Amino acid sequence: MDWENIYAAIYRAKKEALKPVKYLDEITLEDLVGIEKQKEEIVENTQRFLNGLPANNVLLWGARGTGKSSLIKAILNEYKNVNFKVRISNPHGVVAKALNSLADTINDMLVESKSNGLTLEESSNILLSNVDKLNISSNEAAASLEETAAAIEEITSNIRNNTENIAKMATYSNRVTSSANDGEKLATQTTQAMDEI
């Protein structure tokens, strides 16, 4: 049997074989109408049995198609998702003890899973907070780099302007020096000319 594609099997005593069940009926108690009293009695009886209290035996009778199997399937579907706090009181026999042990194991696993989930949630919140802080820091660093680049560009422009001004000043200085030399020569010539007169 391919247990990956089937969910359950029915044992056929005459053939001494399992017959695969490919579709499980997911009927619920709300799906069954017109038998409210019977539903209440079976739910109460099942709950008493699960709590280890005396439970009346149930006899379902009626013609084919009157809902006997549907009622039992609906009860089973209601209890298959129930929490695992329910225990059989004073368990007698291997099955009852095994069910209690299984319920304890499943309950422990659920508690551990919840704890792990809460830890993961807390860790993910911390991670998200750190990512937000990193994002803010990255944006601030980018803004600072932009400001620094603008300041460097302004300084470079100032240095370029200063270099040009220094070159002009050197030119002016050379002209002034040349003019001063010319003035000195002229003054010397003027003095000599005055001495000769």
Protein Blocks (a to p, Z undefined) as FASTA:
>chain_A
ZZklpcbdcddfklopacddfbdcfbdfklpghilmmmmmmmmmmmmmmnopacddddde
ddehilpmmmmmmmmmmmmmpcfkbccehiedjklmmmmmmmmmmmmmmmmmmmmmmmmm
mmmmmmmmmmmmmmmmmmmmmmmmmmmmmmmmmmmmmmmmmmmmmmmmmmmmmmmmmmmm
mmmmmmmmmmmmmmmZZ
